[in-house]
Amino acid sequence: MNHSVKGMTLLEVIVALAVFAIAAVSITKSLGDQIANMPILEERTYAQWVADNEMVEARLEPKFPDIGKKEGETELAGRDWYWRKEVVKTTDDKFRMIRISVSDDERYQRILAQVSSYVLNQD
């Protein structure tokens, strides 16, 4: 009687477990890094929303904006956000550039989001 048994040897099982262990450690480290970055991504998302909201407000103003800076503070998601609106002269007098910067500190040492847009003088 010739019984041919097919299966994995102990060495093959050990190698397969080692490969699985290395992959599991790598996946766990990657997930840990992603979870560690979640607060940063959340903070930047909120700052971007503040910047976008302030840009909408600036673009809805009926009169052509004056050159200069204006700063303000707004509350979103239970936090205070500080924004700075800069209106800059362009090479064409019919246009002005508006730049909104958002920070989580009132000294603007850490800009978390920034948006720019142009407005046309229609007068």
C-alpha positions as CSV (number, residue, x, y, z in Angstrom):
1,M,0.0,0.0,0.0
2,N,1.4,3.3,-1.0
3,H,-0.1,6.1,0.9
4,S,0.9,9.5,-0.4
5,V,0.2,12.1,2.2
6,K,0.0,15.7,1.0
7,G,0.5,18.6,3.4
8,M,2.8,21.2,4.7
9,T,6.0,20.4,6.5
10,L,6.8,22.0,9.8
11,L,9.4,24.2,8.2
12,E,6.8,25.5,5.6
13,V,4.4,26.3,8.5
14,I,7.0,28.2,10.4
15,V,8.0,30.2,7.3
16,A,4.3,31.0,6.6
17,L,3.8,32.2,10.2
18,A,6.9,34.4,10.0
19,V,5.7,36.0,6.8
20,F,2.3,36.6,8.4
21,A,3.9,38.0,11.5
22,I,6.0,40.5,9.5
23,A,2.9,41.6,7.5
24,A,0.8,42.0,10.7
25,V,3.5,44.1,12.4
26,S,3.7,46.3,9.3
27,I,0.0,46.8,9.0
28,T,-0.3,47.6,12.8
29,K,2.5,50.2,12.5
30,S,0.8,51.8,9.5
31,L,-2.6,52.0,11.3
32,G,-0.9,53.5,14.3
33,D,0.7,56.2,12.2
34,Q,-2.6,57.0,10.5
35,I,-4.4,57.2,13.9
36,A,-1.6,59.5,15.2
37,N,-2.2,61.8,12.2
38,M,-6.0,62.1,12.7
39,P,-5.9,65.1,15.1
40,I,-3.7,67.0,12.6
41,L,-6.0,66.2,9.7
42,E,-9.0,67.2,11.7
43,E,-7.4,70.5,12.7
44,R,-6.4,71.3,9.1
45,T,-9.9,70.4,7.9
46,Y,-11.5,72.8,10.4
47,A,-9.0,75.6,9.5
48,Q,-9.8,75.1,5.8
49,W,-13.5,75.4,6.5
50,V,-12.9,78.7,8.3
51,A,-10.7,80.0,5.5
52,D,-13.4,79.0,2.9
53,N,-16.2,80.6,4.9
54,E,-14.2,83.9,5.3
55,M,-13.4,83.9,1.5
56,V,-17.1,83.5,0.7
57,E,-17.9,86.5,3.0
58,A,-15.1,88.5,1.4
59,R,-16.3,87.7,-2.2
60,L,-19.9,88.6,-1.3
61,E,-19.1,92.1,-0.2
62,P,-20.8,94.4,-2.7
63,K,-18.0,97.0,-3.0
64,F,-14.6,96.6,-4.4
65,P,-12.3,95.8,-1.4
66,D,-9.8,98.3,-0.1
67,I,-6.1,97.3,0.0
68,G,-4.9,96.3,3.5
69,K,-5.3,93.8,6.2
70,K,-8.1,92.8,8.5
71,E,-8.0,90.3,11.3
72,G,-10.8,88.5,13.1
73,E,-11.7,85.5,15.2
74,T,-14.4,82.9,14.8
75,E,-15.5,79.8,16.6
76,L,-15.9,76.5,14.9
77,A,-16.2,73.0,16.5
78,G,-15.8,74.4,20.0
79,R,-12.5,76.1,19.2
80,D,-11.3,79.6,18.4
81,W,-9.8,80.2,15.0
82,Y,-8.0,83.4,14.0
83,W,-8.2,84.6,10.4
84,R,-6.4,87.3,8.5
85,K,-7.7,88.8,5.3
86,E,-5.2,90.5,3.1
87,V,-6.3,92.5,0.1
88,V,-3.4,93.0,-2.3
89,K,-3.1,95.3,-5.4
90,T,-2.4,93.4,-8.6
91,T,-0.8,94.6,-11.9
92,D,-4.2,95.3,-13.3
93,D,-6.1,98.0,-11.4
94,K,-9.4,96.2,-12.1
95,F,-8.4,93.2,-10.0
96,R,-7.5,92.7,-6.3
97,M,-6.2,89.6,-4.8
98,I,-7.8,88.4,-1.5
99,R,-5.7,86.1,0.7
100,I,-7.3,84.5,3.8
101,S,-4.9,82.8,6.3
102,V,-6.2,80.8,9.3
103,S,-4.3,80.0,12.5
104,D,-5.0,78.5,15.9
105,D,-3.1,81.3,17.7
106,E,-3.6,85.0,17.5
107,R,0.0,85.7,16.6
108,Y,-0.3,83.7,13.4
109,Q,2.8,81.8,14.0
110,R,1.3,78.6,12.7
111,I,-0.8,79.0,9.6
112,L,-3.0,75.9,9.2
113,A,-4.9,76.9,6.0
114,Q,-4.7,79.6,3.4
115,V,-6.9,80.4,0.4
116,S,-6.5,83.1,-2.3
117,S,-8.9,84.5,-4.9
118,Y,-9.3,87.5,-7.2
119,V,-12.1,90.0,-7.4
120,L,-13.0,92.2,-10.3
121,N,-14.0,95.9,-10.0
122,Q,-17.2,96.1,-12.0
123,D,-17.7,99.8,-11.8
